[in-house]
Amino acid sequence: MKLSKLGRFEIIREIGKGAMGQVFLANDPKIERKVAIKTIVLPPGTSEEEAHETSQRFLREAQAAGKLLHPNIVTIFDVGEEGGVSFIAMEYIEGETLEKYTRPESLLPLRRVQEIIEQAASALDYAHQHHVIHRDIKPANLMLLKNSVLKVTDYGLAKNPSANLTQAGVLLGTPSYMSPEQIQGHELDGRSDLFSLGVVLYELLTGVRPFEGDSISTIIYRVLYEDPRPPAVHNPALPPEINGILERALEKEPERRYQLGSEMAADLAKAFAGLPPETLSRPLPGTARAAASVRSAQSSGTITRVGRGAPGRRGESARDRRALDVAAMPAAGSGFAARHSLKIAAVVVLAILGLVFFPRLVNRYERHAATGSSGGQGGGDAGMESASVGGVPPAGGAALAANRGAGVVSVEVSTIPHGGTITVDSTRLAEPRVVLSVSDPKPHDIVAEAGCRRAVAEMTAKDLASFKGNLVMELKPRQEEVMIASEPPGARIRLNGHDTGKETPAVLALDGCEERKIELARDGYRPWSATYTSENRFDAMVDALKKIKLDPVPVGFVKVRKPAEYDLEIFLGEKRIGRAGEMLSLPEGKYSLTFRNDKVFVKETSQVLAEGGKTITPVINFPALGTLTVQAQPSNCKVFVDGVYVDVTPVLDLPIASGGHRVKVVFVPNGAEQEVVVAVTGGKNALVTVKF
């Protein structure tokens, strides 16, 4: 198709071509700027009804996307139809699509991937807030400009959920990137786009698509029924948290998926937080080939039904496949271990046998050497052995040692500062003296404790002999890594008033001679705290912190009456928790709830107190509705109310909440704008007239 003009736009040249139309570079003579024109042309033989339906879908869905003004979304300037050709005029941009960076040999640094996904997620979140779904998120529709700005392009398949323009039985989108609900023809929301963004993220990190296949039917089957392999199978250099992020992003059920793109971007930022800026998302040499070999070997088994009722390998669930994938991942030094596995195994077995049997033979020899008798005879040593730990005599052992002379080592233990208790191999001594057999080769743990101070030494009889009868141990403040665990887990930990950034179970370094205030906080449970001083037994504190029981906060019930004229959604922070007229369950406490209806520009905030076991019905006065009319001369203008795009002029009798509102009118040809503040009264019409 050769065109020289579409509407007012002067065609310069063709810059792209697709299955249903062409893309042209054009000039807008009114303001002398370059634009991109996307057209749709139906194939010969299309019925008049089908042509009308397709054209209407194309134009109306483009109009829906036209209200989106976001730095990461290509701006649509105009839509129209001329000579049977439907077209969209949009922002002309120069850059390269992300397809280039989904190949193993050209993957981007991980931080760049994070920035790209963050920009894409921001754009999708904005579009979803305006009830526009893209429906075809893929690398070819994500363009990276020279200034590193990402642009989401091609809203030709974008769809407002309230419109019903998609022909029954027609699959719109790219199967490898489509969500299960889109393939099945179910009603879509923004979570479908986030599934597609998860597929793009998987490719950018591994250079491999999560749902591969030789045919469309195979790809569709895998999207619907199979879990993708953990990304670390293809790229062992990835942080371990990536497996969980992509597993959630690619959940089959939308309810278990990320609900907002910003959530996925935030988790990705945490996973990459500790990496150097230029860390590459690049598979190790040969990894992709090794993974392919594993897949080939595993796929030769008999097919049976597993998982969600879909075929898989015999007796193998999706969880089993993931475990098998993780087991197949190469580890550092794995080549050496594979080549010398038998030798390594033999060394390990010999070491274990030596540890088990050698000490027993030595102890048996020591007993015979000390008594000068053979195995069957009793004697003094038999009594000493039965009452000792690790060859250390109990109280009275010093006198016995004196009688033995050269057969033992006897050392007195003193501490700095003076005092405390002495234990050897966890056995407390009645007096500060350690006595060992001269021939005892084993190391023994000698621990001196006094209050919060401690000293530890590991010594053999030979080591002790070098101290010539006196061992001095300097006591220092006890510092240990202590496990803090709660039931249920997941409680945020604060130490001495500072957030540690950790959740239970976690390990913290604690000083026994300092005061330690430990606090735990978890949603739905009462805060827990305890303060330990140097007077508290450190071991008792350690035991207590391993088994903290959190008490649940009692639940209260709140019901807010629905206004007669409109519905209201209820938010706690950024999280939607219900609608007006529904019963809300909230843990006991005070809450700031926001009540919103974006269609009529209602946004009210109110404080609500939930009491455990009680139902309250707070009285909240919501604004009545009036109407708004906006007229402009000339009429080629876009209208925004409180920063939200409404429609093009004229806007007639728009339902709107009473109160003050900011109305901005933008003249499309040159971008000139005017803004006024209008007061709307319930039951009355407010008129705004603007001239350019």
C-alpha positions as CSV (number, residue, x, y, z in Angstrom):
1,M,0.0,0.0,0.0
2,K,1.5,3.4,-1.1
3,L,0.2,6.4,0.7
4,S,1.2,10.1,0.5
5,K,-1.2,11.4,3.2
6,L,-3.5,10.2,6.0
7,G,-5.7,12.9,7.5
8,R,-3.5,16.0,7.9
9,F,-0.3,13.9,8.2
10,E,2.2,13.8,5.3
11,I,3.7,10.4,4.8
12,I,7.5,10.5,4.5
13,R,8.4,6.8,4.2
14,E,7.6,3.3,5.5
15,I,9.5,2.3,8.6
16,G,7.9,-1.0,9.6
17,K,5.4,-3.6,8.5
18,G,3.3,-6.2,10.3
19,A,0.7,-8.8,9.6
20,M,-2.2,-6.3,9.7
21,G,-0.7,-3.1,8.6
22,Q,2.2,-0.8,8.1
23,V,4.1,1.9,10.1
24,F,5.1,5.1,8.5
25,L,7.2,8.1,9.4
26,A,5.1,11.2,8.8
27,N,5.1,15.0,9.3
28,D,2.4,16.9,11.1
29,P,2.3,20.2,9.2
30,K,0.4,22.0,11.9
31,I,3.3,22.0,14.3
32,E,6.1,20.7,12.1
33,R,7.0,17.6,14.0
34,K,7.7,14.0,13.1
35,V,5.2,11.4,14.0
36,A,4.8,7.7,13.6
37,I,1.6,6.5,11.8
38,K,0.4,3.0,12.4
39,T,-2.2,1.6,10.0
40,I,-4.5,-1.4,9.9
41,V,-5.6,-3.0,6.6
42,L,-7.7,-6.1,6.5
43,P,-6.9,-8.9,4.1
44,P,-9.1,-9.5,1.0
45,G,-12.2,-11.5,1.6
46,T,-13.0,-9.9,5.0
47,S,-16.7,-9.5,5.4
48,E,-18.2,-6.0,5.9
49,E,-19.3,-6.9,9.4
50,E,-15.8,-8.2,10.4
51,A,-14.1,-5.1,8.8
52,H,-16.4,-2.8,10.8
53,E,-15.9,-4.7,14.0
54,T,-12.1,-4.8,13.7
55,S,-11.9,-1.1,12.7
56,Q,-14.0,-0.1,15.7
57,R,-11.9,-2.2,18.1
58,F,-8.7,-0.7,16.7
59,L,-9.9,2.9,16.9
60,R,-11.7,2.7,20.2
61,E,-9.0,0.9,22.0
62,A,-6.5,3.4,20.6
63,Q,-8.6,6.2,22.0
64,A,-8.5,4.4,25.4
65,A,-4.7,4.3,25.2
66,G,-4.7,8.0,24.0
67,K,-5.5,9.2,27.5
68,L,-2.2,7.8,28.9
69,L,0.4,10.5,29.5
70,H,3.5,8.8,31.0
71,P,7.3,9.2,30.4
72,N,7.6,5.5,29.7
73,I,4.6,5.1,27.3
74,V,4.6,6.3,23.7
75,T,2.2,9.2,23.4
76,I,-0.8,8.9,21.0
77,F,-1.7,12.2,19.3
78,D,-4.6,11.3,17.1
79,V,-6.7,8.5,15.6
80,G,-8.7,8.4,12.4
81,E,-9.9,6.6,9.3
82,E,-9.5,7.6,5.7
83,G,-10.2,5.6,2.5
84,G,-10.8,2.4,4.5
85,V,-7.5,2.7,6.3
86,S,-7.7,3.1,10.1
87,F,-4.6,4.8,11.6
88,I,-3.0,6.0,14.8
89,A,-0.6,9.0,15.0
90,M,1.9,8.6,17.8
91,E,5.1,9.9,19.2
92,Y,8.1,9.1,16.9
93,I,11.0,7.7,18.8
94,E,14.4,6.2,17.8
95,G,16.0,3.4,19.7
96,E,16.2,-0.4,19.8
97,T,13.8,-3.0,21.1
98,L,14.7,-5.4,23.9
99,E,14.8,-8.3,21.5
100,K,18.5,-7.7,21.1
101,Y,19.1,-8.3,24.8
102,T,17.2,-11.5,25.2
103,R,20.0,-13.6,23.5
104,P,22.6,-15.4,25.7
105,E,25.5,-13.6,24.0
106,S,24.2,-10.1,24.5
107,L,22.6,-10.0,28.0
108,L,22.7,-6.7,29.9
109,P,24.2,-6.1,33.4
110,L,21.8,-7.0,36.2
111,R,21.4,-3.4,37.3
112,R,20.4,-2.3,33.8
113,V,17.8,-5.1,33.7
114,Q,16.5,-3.8,37.1
115,E,16.2,-0.3,35.7
116,I,14.4,-1.5,32.6
117,I,11.9,-3.6,34.5
118,E,11.3,-0.7,37.0
119,Q,10.4,1.6,34.1
120,A,8.2,-0.9,32.4
121,A,6.4,-1.7,35.7
122,S,5.9,2.0,36.3
123,A,4.3,2.4,32.9
124,L,2.0,-0.6,33.3
125,D,0.9,0.4,36.8
126,Y,0.0,3.8,35.5
127,A,-2.0,2.3,32.5
128,H,-3.7,-0.2,34.8
129,Q,-4.8,2.6,37.1
130,H,-6.5,4.2,34.1
131,H,-8.1,0.8,33.2
132,V,-6.0,0.2,30.1
133,I,-4.5,-3.3,29.6
134,H,-1.7,-3.6,27.0
135,R,-2.3,-7.3,26.2
136,D,0.9,-7.7,24.1
137,I,3.9,-7.0,26.4
138,K,7.0,-8.6,24.8
139,P,10.6,-7.5,24.0
140,A,9.6,-6.2,20.6
141,N,7.1,-3.8,22.2
142,L,9.6,-2.4,24.7
143,M,12.0,0.1,23.2
144,L,15.2,1.4,24.8
145,L,16.2,4.9,23.7
146,K,19.7,6.3,23.6
147,N,19.2,8.1,26.9
148,S,18.4,4.8,28.6
149,V,14.7,5.6,28.8
150,L,12.3,2.7,28.2
151,K,9.2,3.3,26.1
152,V,6.2,0.8,26.1
153,T,5.0,0.8,22.5
154,D,2.2,-0.6,20.4
155,Y,-1.0,-0.1,22.3
156,G,-2.8,-1.4,19.2
157,L,-3.9,-4.4,21.2
158,A,-4.6,-2.3,24.4
159,K,-8.0,-2.9,25.8
160,N,-10.2,-1.2,28.2
161,P,-11.8,-3.9,30.4
162,S,-15.2,-2.3,30.0
163,A,-15.1,-2.6,26.2
164,N,-16.1,-5.9,24.5
165,L,-14.5,-5.5,21.1
166,T,-12.4,-8.6,20.8
167,Q,-13.9,-11.1,18.4
168,A,-14.9,-14.4,20.0
169,G,-12.4,-17.2,19.1
170,V,-9.6,-14.8,17.9
171,L,-6.4,-15.0,19.9
172,L,-4.8,-11.6,20.1
173,G,-1.2,-11.4,21.4
174,T,2.0,-13.4,21.2
175,P,1.5,-16.9,22.8
176,S,5.0,-17.1,24.3
177,Y,4.2,-14.0,26.4
178,M,0.5,-14.5,27.0
179,S,-1.0,-15.2,30.4
180,P,-3.0,-18.4,31.0
181,E,-6.2,-16.4,31.4
182,Q,-5.6,-14.6,28.1
183,I,-5.0,-17.8,26.2
184,Q,-8.2,-19.2,27.7
185,G,-10.2,-16.1,26.7
186,H,-11.1,-15.1,30.3
187,E,-11.7,-11.5,31.4
188,L,-8.4,-9.8,31.9
189,D,-7.0,-7.2,34.3
190,G,-3.5,-5.7,34.8
191,R,-2.1,-8.9,36.3
192,S,-2.1,-10.4,32.8
193,D,0.4,-7.8,31.6
194,L,2.5,-8.5,34.7
195,F,2.7,-12.2,33.7
196,S,4.0,-11.1,30.3
197,L,6.5,-8.8,32.0
198,G,7.7,-11.7,34.1
199,V,8.3,-13.7,30.8
200,V,10.4,-10.7,29.5
201,L,12.3,-10.5,32.8
202,Y,13.1,-14.3,32.6
203,E,14.5,-13.8,29.0
204,L,16.6,-10.7,30.0
205,L,18.2,-12.7,32.8
206,T,18.8,-16.0,31.0
207,G,18.6,-15.5,27.3
208,V,16.0,-18.3,27.2
209,R,12.2,-18.1,27.0
210,P,10.4,-19.8,30.0
211,F,7.8,-21.5,27.7
212,E,9.6,-22.8,24.6
213,G,8.0,-25.0,21.9
214,D,8.2,-26.1,18.3
215,S,4.6,-25.2,17.7
216,I,2.0,-22.7,19.0
217,S,0.0,-25.6,20.5
218,T,3.1,-26.8,22.5
219,I,3.8,-23.2,23.7
220,I,0.1,-22.7,24.8
221,Y,0.1,-26.1,26.6
222,R,3.2,-25.2,28.5
223,V,1.9,-21.8,29.5
224,L,-1.3,-23.4,30.8
225,Y,0.1,-26.4,32.6
226,E,3.9,-26.4,33.1
227,D,6.1,-24.5,35.4
228,P,9.2,-23.0,33.9
229,R,12.6,-24.2,35.0
230,P,14.3,-22.1,37.7
231,P,16.3,-19.4,35.9
232,A,19.5,-20.5,37.7
233,V,19.4,-23.7,35.6
234,H,20.3,-21.4,32.6
235,N,22.3,-18.8,34.5
236,P,24.0,-19.9,37.7
237,A,25.3,-16.4,38.2
238,L,21.9,-15.1,39.3
239,P,21.2,-14.3,43.0
240,P,19.1,-17.1,44.6
241,E,16.2,-14.7,45.3
242,I,15.5,-14.5,41.5
243,N,13.9,-18.0,41.5
244,G,11.2,-16.9,44.0
245,I,10.6,-13.6,42.1
246,L,10.0,-15.3,38.8
247,E,8.0,-18.1,40.3
248,R,5.6,-15.6,41.7
249,A,5.5,-13.5,38.5
250,L,4.7,-16.5,36.4
251,E,2.0,-18.0,38.7
252,K,-0.8,-19.6,36.7
253,E,-3.5,-18.1,39.0
254,P,-3.6,-14.3,39.0
255,E,-4.4,-14.1,42.7
256,R,-1.0,-15.7,43.5
257,R,0.8,-13.4,41.1
258,Y,2.2,-9.9,41.7
259,Q,-0.7,-7.6,41.9
260,L,1.3,-4.5,41.0
261,G,4.4,-4.0,38.8
262,S,6.0,-1.9,41.5
263,E,6.0,-5.0,43.8
264,M,8.0,-7.0,41.3
265,A,10.4,-4.1,40.7
266,A,10.9,-3.7,44.5
267,D,11.7,-7.4,45.0
268,L,14.1,-7.2,42.1
269,A,15.9,-4.2,43.6
270,K,16.3,-6.1,46.9
271,A,17.7,-9.1,45.1
272,F,20.3,-7.0,43.2
273,A,21.1,-4.6,46.1
274,G,24.4,-6.0,47.0
275,L,25.7,-6.5,43.5
276,P,28.4,-4.4,41.8
277,P,26.9,-2.0,39.2
278,E,28.4,-3.9,36.2
279,T,27.6,-7.4,37.3
280,L,26.6,-9.2,34.1
281,S,23.4,-11.3,33.7
282,R,25.4,-13.7,31.6
283,P,25.2,-17.6,31.7
284,L,28.5,-19.4,32.3
285,P,30.0,-20.9,29.2
286,G,28.3,-24.1,28.2
287,T,25.5,-23.7,30.7
288,A,22.7,-23.4,28.2
289,R,24.0,-26.5,26.4
290,A,24.2,-28.4,29.6
291,A,20.7,-27.5,30.6
292,A,19.5,-28.5,27.1
293,S,21.2,-31.9,27.6
294,V,19.5,-32.4,30.9
295,R,16.1,-31.4,29.4
296,S,16.6,-33.9,26.6
297,A,17.5,-36.7,28.9
298,Q,14.6,-36.0,31.2
299,S,12.0,-35.7,28.5
300,S,12.5,-39.3,27.2
301,G,10.3,-40.8,30.0
302,T,6.8,-42.0,29.6
303,I,4.1,-39.3,29.9
304,T,1.5,-39.4,32.6
305,R,-0.9,-37.0,34.4
306,V,0.6,-34.8,37.2
307,G,0.4,-31.4,38.8
308,R,-2.6,-29.4,37.7
309,G,-4.1,-32.3,35.8
310,A,-1.7,-31.8,33.0
311,P,0.8,-34.3,31.4
312,G,4.4,-34.4,32.7
313,R,7.1,-37.0,33.3
314,R,6.3,-40.2,35.1
315,G,5.6,-39.7,38.8
316,E,7.0,-36.2,38.6
317,S,5.3,-33.1,40.0
318,A,6.2,-29.5,39.2
319,R,7.9,-29.2,42.5
320,D,9.9,-32.4,41.7
321,R,11.0,-30.9,38.4
322,R,12.2,-27.7,40.1
323,A,14.1,-29.8,42.6
324,L,15.7,-31.8,39.8
325,D,16.6,-28.6,38.0
326,V,18.3,-27.2,41.1
327,A,20.2,-30.4,41.6
328,A,21.4,-30.2,38.0
329,M,22.9,-26.7,38.5
330,P,26.7,-26.7,38.3
331,A,28.5,-25.5,41.4
332,A,32.0,-24.0,41.7
333,G,34.6,-26.7,41.4
334,S,32.0,-29.3,40.2
335,G,34.3,-30.4,37.3
336,F,37.0,-31.5,39.8
337,A,34.5,-33.3,42.0
338,A,33.1,-35.1,39.0
339,R,36.5,-36.3,37.8
340,H,37.7,-37.5,41.2
341,S,34.4,-38.6,42.9
342,L,35.6,-42.1,43.8
343,K,38.8,-40.8,45.4
344,I,37.0,-38.2,47.4
345,A,34.5,-40.7,48.6
346,A,37.3,-43.1,49.8
347,V,39.1,-40.3,51.7
348,V,35.8,-39.3,53.4
349,V,35.1,-42.9,54.5
350,L,38.6,-43.4,55.9
351,A,38.4,-40.1,57.8
352,I,35.1,-41.1,59.4
353,L,36.5,-44.5,60.4
354,G,39.5,-42.9,61.9
355,L,37.5,-40.4,63.9
356,V,35.3,-43.2,65.3
357,F,37.9,-45.9,66.1
358,F,41.2,-44.1,66.8
359,P,40.2,-42.3,70.0
360,R,38.8,-45.6,71.4
361,L,42.1,-47.4,70.8
362,V,44.1,-44.6,72.4
363,N,41.9,-44.5,75.5
364,R,42.1,-48.2,75.9
365,Y,46.0,-48.0,75.6
366,E,46.0,-45.1,78.2
367,R,44.1,-47.1,80.7
368,H,46.5,-50.1,80.4
369,A,49.6,-47.8,80.5
370,A,48.4,-46.0,83.6
371,T,47.7,-49.1,85.7
372,G,50.3,-51.4,84.3
373,S,47.6,-54.1,84.0
374,S,45.9,-55.9,81.2
375,G,42.3,-55.4,80.1
376,G,40.4,-57.8,82.4
377,Q,41.7,-56.4,85.7
378,G,40.0,-53.8,87.9
379,G,41.7,-51.1,89.8
380,G,41.8,-47.4,90.7
381,D,41.7,-46.2,87.2
382,A,38.5,-48.0,86.4
383,G,36.8,-45.9,89.1
384,M,38.3,-42.7,87.8
385,E,37.3,-43.4,84.3
386,S,33.6,-44.0,85.2
387,A,33.3,-40.6,87.0
388,S,35.2,-38.4,84.4
389,V,34.4,-36.7,81.2
390,G,36.9,-36.7,78.4
391,G,39.6,-38.2,80.7
392,V,39.2,-35.3,83.3
393,P,39.1,-36.5,86.9
394,P,36.2,-35.2,89.1
395,A,36.7,-33.6,92.5
396,G,39.6,-35.4,94.3
397,G,41.3,-36.0,91.0
398,A,44.2,-33.8,92.0
399,A,45.1,-36.0,95.0
400,L,44.9,-39.1,92.7
401,A,47.1,-37.3,90.2
402,A,49.7,-36.6,92.8
403,N,49.8,-40.3,93.5
404,R,50.2,-41.1,89.8
405,G,53.2,-38.9,89.4
406,A,54.3,-38.8,85.8
407,G,51.1,-40.5,84.4
408,V,49.0,-37.2,84.4
409,V,49.2,-33.5,83.8
410,S,47.7,-31.4,86.6
411,V,47.2,-27.6,86.0
412,E,45.6,-25.0,88.2
413,V,43.3,-22.5,86.4
414,S,43.1,-18.9,87.5
415,T,41.2,-16.0,85.9
416,I,41.6,-12.3,85.3
417,P,39.6,-10.8,87.0
418,H,39.6,-13.4,89.7
419,G,36.6,-15.7,90.2
420,G,34.0,-17.7,88.2
421,T,33.5,-21.3,87.3
422,I,35.6,-23.7,85.2
423,T,34.1,-26.4,82.9
424,V,35.9,-29.0,80.8
425,D,33.9,-30.5,77.9
426,S,30.7,-29.1,79.5
427,T,31.4,-30.7,82.9
428,R,31.8,-28.2,85.8
429,L,34.8,-28.7,88.0
430,A,34.5,-28.7,91.8
431,E,37.9,-26.9,92.0
432,P,39.9,-24.8,89.5
433,R,42.3,-27.6,88.5
434,V,42.4,-29.6,85.2
435,V,43.9,-33.1,85.3
436,L,44.5,-35.1,82.1
437,S,46.3,-38.3,81.2
438,V,49.8,-37.6,79.7
439,S,49.0,-39.9,76.8
440,D,45.6,-38.3,76.1
441,P,45.9,-36.8,72.5
442,K,42.4,-35.3,72.3
443,P,41.8,-31.6,72.5
444,H,39.4,-30.5,75.4
445,D,37.3,-27.4,75.7
446,I,38.2,-25.4,78.8
447,V,35.7,-22.6,79.6
448,A,36.0,-20.0,82.4
449,E,32.9,-17.9,83.1
450,A,32.1,-15.1,85.6
451,G,28.9,-13.2,85.0
452,C,28.8,-11.8,81.5
453,R,32.5,-12.5,80.9
454,R,34.0,-15.6,79.4
455,A,37.2,-17.2,78.2
456,V,37.5,-20.3,76.1
457,A,40.6,-22.5,75.3
458,E,41.0,-25.7,73.4
459,M,43.9,-27.7,74.7
460,T,45.5,-31.2,74.8
461,A,47.4,-32.7,77.7
462,K,50.6,-31.7,75.9
463,D,49.4,-28.1,75.6
464,L,48.6,-27.9,79.3
465,A,52.0,-29.4,80.3
466,S,53.7,-26.3,78.7
467,F,52.0,-24.0,81.3
468,K,54.0,-25.7,84.2
469,G,51.1,-26.1,86.6
470,N,49.3,-22.7,86.2
471,L,46.9,-21.6,83.4
472,V,45.7,-18.0,83.5
473,M,42.6,-17.2,81.4
474,E,41.6,-13.6,80.8
475,L,37.8,-13.1,80.9
476,K,36.3,-10.9,78.2
477,P,32.7,-9.7,77.5
478,R,30.8,-12.6,76.0
479,Q,30.0,-12.0,72.3
480,E,28.1,-14.6,70.3
481,E,25.9,-15.1,67.2
482,V,22.5,-15.7,68.7
483,M,19.5,-17.2,66.9
484,I,16.2,-15.3,67.3
485,A,13.1,-17.3,66.3
486,S,9.4,-16.7,66.8
487,E,6.2,-18.5,66.3
488,P,4.9,-17.6,63.8
489,P,8.0,-16.5,61.9
490,G,8.4,-13.4,59.8
491,A,8.6,-10.8,62.7
492,R,10.7,-7.7,62.1
493,I,13.6,-7.5,64.6
494,R,14.8,-4.3,66.4
495,L,17.9,-4.2,68.6
496,N,18.3,-1.3,71.1
497,G,15.8,0.8,69.2
498,H,17.3,0.3,65.7
499,D,15.8,-1.8,62.9
500,T,18.1,-4.7,62.0
501,G,16.6,-5.2,58.6
502,K,16.1,-8.9,59.5
503,E,13.0,-11.1,60.2
504,T,12.7,-14.1,62.4
505,P,14.3,-16.6,62.3
506,A,17.6,-14.7,62.1
507,V,21.0,-14.5,63.7
508,L,22.3,-11.4,65.6
509,A,25.6,-10.7,67.2
510,L,25.0,-9.9,70.9
511,D,27.3,-8.6,73.6
512,G,26.8,-10.2,77.0
513,C,28.0,-7.2,79.0
514,E,25.7,-4.7,77.3
515,E,22.1,-4.0,77.9
516,R,20.1,-5.5,75.0
517,K,16.6,-4.5,74.2
518,I,15.1,-6.8,71.6
519,E,11.7,-6.0,69.9
520,L,9.7,-8.1,67.5
521,A,6.8,-6.7,65.3
522,R,4.5,-8.6,62.9
523,D,1.3,-7.6,61.3
524,G,-1.7,-9.2,63.2
525,Y,0.3,-9.9,66.3
526,R,1.0,-7.9,69.5
527,P,4.5,-6.3,69.7
528,W,7.0,-8.4,71.8
529,S,10.0,-7.0,73.6
530,A,12.5,-8.0,76.3
531,T,15.4,-6.3,77.9
532,Y,18.5,-8.2,79.1
533,T,21.3,-6.8,81.2
534,S,24.7,-8.0,82.1
535,E,23.1,-9.6,85.3
536,N,21.0,-12.0,83.2
537,R,22.4,-15.4,82.4
538,F,23.5,-15.4,78.8
539,D,22.6,-19.0,78.2
540,A,19.2,-18.5,79.6
541,M,18.7,-15.5,77.2
542,V,19.9,-17.6,74.3
543,D,17.4,-20.3,75.1
544,A,14.5,-17.8,75.5
545,L,15.2,-16.1,72.2
546,K,15.0,-19.4,70.3
547,K,11.3,-19.9,71.2
548,I,9.4,-16.5,71.3
549,K,5.7,-16.9,71.2
550,L,3.8,-14.0,69.6
551,D,0.2,-13.3,70.7
552,P,-2.3,-12.6,67.9
553,V,-4.1,-9.2,68.0
554,P,-7.8,-9.6,68.5
555,V,-9.8,-8.8,65.3
556,G,-12.5,-6.2,65.2
557,F,-15.1,-5.5,62.5
558,V,-15.9,-2.3,60.7
559,K,-18.7,-1.5,58.3
560,V,-18.9,1.8,56.5
561,R,-22.3,2.7,55.0
562,K,-22.3,3.1,51.2
563,P,-23.4,6.5,49.7
564,A,-26.7,6.3,47.8
565,E,-25.3,7.9,44.6
566,Y,-22.1,5.9,44.0
567,D,-19.8,3.1,45.1
568,L,-16.6,3.5,47.2
569,E,-13.5,1.4,47.3
570,I,-11.6,1.3,50.7
571,F,-7.8,1.5,50.9
572,L,-5.4,1.0,53.8
573,G,-2.4,2.9,52.5
574,E,-2.0,1.7,49.0
575,K,-3.7,-1.7,49.6
576,R,-7.4,-2.1,48.7
577,I,-9.2,-3.9,51.5
578,G,-12.8,-3.8,50.5
579,R,-15.8,-1.7,49.5
580,A,-18.3,0.5,51.3
581,G,-21.1,-1.6,52.6
582,E,-18.9,-4.6,53.2
583,M,-17.8,-5.9,56.6
584,L,-14.1,-5.3,57.1
585,S,-12.0,-7.5,59.4
586,L,-9.1,-5.5,61.0
587,P,-6.8,-6.3,63.9
588,E,-7.5,-4.2,66.9
589,G,-6.1,-0.7,66.6
590,K,-6.5,2.8,65.0
591,Y,-6.5,3.1,61.2
592,S,-6.5,5.8,58.6
593,L,-8.8,4.6,55.8
594,T,-9.1,6.2,52.3
595,F,-12.4,6.0,50.4
596,R,-12.2,6.4,46.7
597,N,-14.2,6.5,43.5
598,D,-12.0,7.7,40.7
599,K,-14.8,8.0,38.2
600,V,-16.6,10.8,40.2
601,F,-13.4,12.1,41.8
602,V,-14.1,11.2,45.4
603,K,-11.2,10.7,47.7
604,E,-11.9,11.0,51.4
605,T,-9.8,9.9,54.4
606,S,-11.2,9.1,57.8
607,Q,-9.8,7.7,61.1
608,V,-11.4,4.4,62.3
609,L,-10.9,2.5,65.5
610,A,-11.3,-1.3,65.4
611,E,-12.0,-3.0,68.7
612,G,-11.3,-6.7,69.2
613,G,-14.5,-8.8,69.1
614,K,-16.7,-5.8,68.3
615,T,-18.5,-4.4,65.3
616,I,-18.6,-0.7,64.7
617,T,-20.3,1.4,62.1
618,P,-18.6,4.8,61.9
619,V,-20.6,7.8,60.6
620,I,-18.8,9.4,57.6
621,N,-20.3,12.2,55.5
622,F,-19.4,11.7,51.9
623,P,-19.8,14.4,49.3
624,A,-23.0,14.7,47.2
625,L,-22.7,14.6,43.4
626,G,-22.9,17.5,41.0
627,T,-22.0,17.7,37.3
628,L,-19.3,19.4,35.3
629,T,-19.4,20.8,31.7
630,V,-16.2,22.0,30.0
631,Q,-16.2,23.8,26.7
632,A,-13.3,25.2,24.7
633,Q,-12.7,27.3,21.6
634,P,-11.2,25.8,19.4
635,S,-12.6,22.4,20.5
636,N,-9.5,20.3,19.8
637,C,-8.6,20.1,23.5
638,K,-7.9,17.4,26.1
639,V,-9.5,17.9,29.5
640,F,-7.9,16.9,32.8
641,V,-9.7,17.0,36.2
642,D,-7.4,16.9,39.3
643,G,-4.6,15.7,37.1
644,V,-6.6,12.8,35.5
645,Y,-7.5,12.7,31.8
646,V,-11.2,12.8,31.3
647,D,-12.1,13.3,27.6
648,V,-11.8,15.7,24.7
649,T,-13.9,18.9,24.6
650,P,-16.8,19.4,24.9
651,V,-17.2,17.5,28.2
652,L,-20.9,17.5,29.0
653,D,-22.6,16.9,32.4
654,L,-19.7,14.8,33.8
655,P,-20.8,13.4,37.3
656,I,-18.4,14.7,39.9
657,A,-18.2,15.0,43.7
658,S,-19.1,18.3,45.2
659,G,-16.2,20.5,46.4
660,G,-13.2,22.2,44.8
661,H,-11.5,20.6,41.6
662,R,-8.6,21.7,39.3
663,V,-9.6,21.6,35.6
664,K,-6.8,21.8,33.1
665,V,-7.5,22.2,29.3
666,V,-4.7,21.4,26.8
667,F,-4.9,22.6,23.2
668,V,-3.6,19.5,21.3
669,P,-2.1,21.2,18.2
670,N,0.4,23.4,20.1
671,G,0.3,22.1,23.7
672,A,-1.0,25.4,25.2
673,E,-2.9,24.9,28.4
674,Q,-5.1,26.7,30.8
675,E,-6.0,25.7,34.4
676,V,-8.9,26.9,36.6
677,V,-10.3,25.9,40.0
678,V,-14.0,25.2,40.0
679,A,-16.4,24.7,42.9
680,V,-18.9,22.0,42.3
681,T,-22.2,22.0,44.3
682,G,-24.3,18.9,44.9
683,G,-27.2,18.6,42.4
684,K,-26.0,21.5,40.3
685,N,-23.9,21.8,37.1
686,A,-20.6,23.7,37.1
687,L,-19.6,25.3,33.7
688,V,-16.0,25.9,32.6
689,T,-15.4,27.8,29.3
690,V,-11.8,28.3,27.9
691,K,-10.6,30.2,24.8
692,F,-7.2,29.9,23.1
